[in-house]
Amino acid sequence: MMETKYTLLTEKEAIWAQMLMEVLKDNNIPCVSQPVYGAGLTLKTGIQERLKVYIPSDNLTAAEELLQSLFSESNTSEEGSCPATEKGNRQT
């Protein structure tokens, strides 16, 4: 059995990483995440958890396109800021 090689796609605040992971799964791109800080540190310090999102290397191009469409560089606020919903692409 061949082992799947995973590649780091991005690191984002947990809420945005979870949204990205839903979009990836909706587009048949498997993904996993790993917390950056851990529950103990986030509870003790009050910082927001960040997640590293990993995808199979074979899906990197498609995943990067989805990432770009959700979190375009035209956002002027913090990297993990609200994605395309700010641009009127919000689904209701």
Contacts in CASP RR format, 6 or more apart in sequence:
PFRMAT RR
TARGET T0000
AUTHOR 0000-0000-0000
METHOD contacts of the structure
MODEL  1
MMETKYTLLTEKEAIWAQMLMEVLKDNNIPCVSQPVYGAGLTLKTGIQER
LKVYIPSDNLTAAEELLQSLFSESNTSEEGSCPATEKGNRQT
4 56 0 8 1.000
4 58 0 8 1.000
5 56 0 8 1.000
5 57 0 8 1.000
6 32 0 8 1.000
6 54 0 8 1.000
6 55 0 8 1.000
6 56 0 8 1.000
6 57 0 8 1.000
7 54 0 8 1.000
7 55 0 8 1.000
7 56 0 8 1.000
7 57 0 8 1.000
7 60 0 8 1.000
8 52 0 8 1.000
8 53 0 8 1.000
8 54 0 8 1.000
9 31 0 8 1.000
9 53 0 8 1.000
9 54 0 8 1.000
9 55 0 8 1.000
9 60 0 8 1.000
9 63 0 8 1.000
9 64 0 8 1.000
9 67 0 8 1.000
10 17 0 8 1.000
10 20 0 8 1.000
10 52 0 8 1.000
10 53 0 8 1.000
10 67 0 8 1.000
10 71 0 8 1.000
11 17 0 8 1.000
11 36 0 8 1.000
11 50 0 8 1.000
11 51 0 8 1.000
11 52 0 8 1.000
11 53 0 8 1.000
12 20 0 8 1.000
12 50 0 8 1.000
12 51 0 8 1.000
12 53 0 8 1.000
12 71 0 8 1.000
12 79 0 8 1.000
12 80 0 8 1.000
13 48 0 8 1.000
13 49 0 8 1.000
13 50 0 8 1.000
13 51 0 8 1.000
13 80 0 8 1.000
14 35 0 8 1.000
14 48 0 8 1.000
14 49 0 8 1.000
14 50 0 8 1.000
14 51 0 8 1.000
16 71 0 8 1.000
16 80 0 8 1.000
16 81 0 8 1.000
16 82 0 8 1.000
16 83 0 8 1.000
17 33 0 8 1.000
17 50 0 8 1.000
17 51 0 8 1.000
17 52 0 8 1.000
17 53 0 8 1.000
18 33 0 8 1.000
18 51 0 8 1.000
19 70 0 8 1.000
19 83 0 8 1.000
20 53 0 8 1.000
20 66 0 8 1.000
20 67 0 8 1.000
20 70 0 8 1.000
20 71 0 8 1.000
21 31 0 8 1.000
21 33 0 8 1.000
21 53 0 8 1.000
23 66 0 8 1.000
23 70 0 8 1.000
24 30 0 8 1.000
24 31 0 8 1.000
24 53 0 8 1.000
24 55 0 8 1.000
24 63 0 8 1.000
24 66 0 8 1.000
25 31 0 8 1.000
27 62 0 8 1.000
27 66 0 8 1.000
29 55 0 8 1.000
29 56 0 8 1.000
29 59 0 8 1.000
29 62 0 8 1.000
29 63 0 8 1.000
29 66 0 8 1.000
30 55 0 8 1.000
30 56 0 8 1.000
30 59 0 8 1.000
31 53 0 8 1.000
31 54 0 8 1.000
31 55 0 8 1.000
31 63 0 8 1.000
32 53 0 8 1.000
32 54 0 8 1.000
33 51 0 8 1.000
33 52 0 8 1.000
33 53 0 8 1.000
33 54 0 8 1.000
34 51 0 8 1.000
34 52 0 8 1.000
34 54 0 8 1.000
35 49 0 8 1.000
35 50 0 8 1.000
35 51 0 8 1.000
35 52 0 8 1.000
36 49 0 8 1.000
36 50 0 8 1.000
36 51 0 8 1.000
36 52 0 8 1.000
37 47 0 8 1.000
37 49 0 8 1.000
37 50 0 8 1.000
38 49 0 8 1.000
39 49 0 8 1.000
41 47 0 8 1.000
42 48 0 8 1.000
42 49 0 8 1.000
55 63 0 8 1.000
69 84 0 8 1.000
70 83 0 8 1.000
70 84 0 8 1.000
71 79 0 8 1.000
71 80 0 8 1.000
71 81 0 8 1.000
71 83 0 8 1.000
72 83 0 8 1.000
72 84 0 8 1.000
72 87 0 8 1.000
75 81 0 8 1.000
75 82 0 8 1.000
75 83 0 8 1.000
75 86 0 8 1.000
84 90 0 8 1.000
END
